[in-house]
Amino acid sequence: DFEASFIRLIDKVTNGSRVEINQTGTTLYYQPGLLYGGSLEHDCSPSRGIGYYLESLLCLAPFMKHPLKIVLRGVTNDQVDPSVDVLKATALPLLKKFGIDGESLNIKINRRGMPPKGGGEILFACPVRKVLQPVQFTDPGKIKRIRGTAYSVRVSPQMANRMVESARGILNKFLPDVYIYTDHMKGVSSGKSPGFGMCLTAETINGTILSAELASNPQGQGAAVLPEELGQNCAKLLLEEVYR
């Protein structure tokens, strides 16, 4: 289901692609077309996060014929794929290192959508570059600050504050410069399912960005997660990432 949706997305951003799938769905014949770009919209399958689709678009977007502006709808934060927050915090600075920048490089979250029903919406825009700058990037450097977002949709706004408190309780032992934003979306912009989660990024003096994230269990699946636990576990995941 989500793979078929991905093929449809690739078909939209290209011109002249040929896709043939046999009846049992085991072999796929794909003949790529020209990367065309332009202004597009796509409804992603709710069984995977928007991050699954966005990852490949981030690789292809700089080489389109026209600047890409695409609206993706579906699940913005889940437990399987990298969330839109993480890609915004880590992938965009990486693209900037390769000389892809300017105002037109942007990921904007219009609506959040949690699994199982989704209902989120993001806008991804990327300019076209003929040539990428070469990058020498070997020394990650030391951590100088930690930033993050704690989001909650269709639950009490207090959930986000509780996650922030518990995460800071761990991270402030190592570093004073910890700032975690709370993002509570309500009404139309909160999608169709309740949930909460957290995304943390650690930035080094050389501009390397390490990230960790956690999301609550989807409605009706698994045990309920306490926001304090989720905040602590997310902070520990980030420390684990730094340790590596």
Order of alpha helices (4+ residues) and beta strands (2+ residues): alpha-beta-beta-beta-beta-beta-alpha-beta-alpha-beta-beta-beta-alpha-beta-beta-beta-alpha
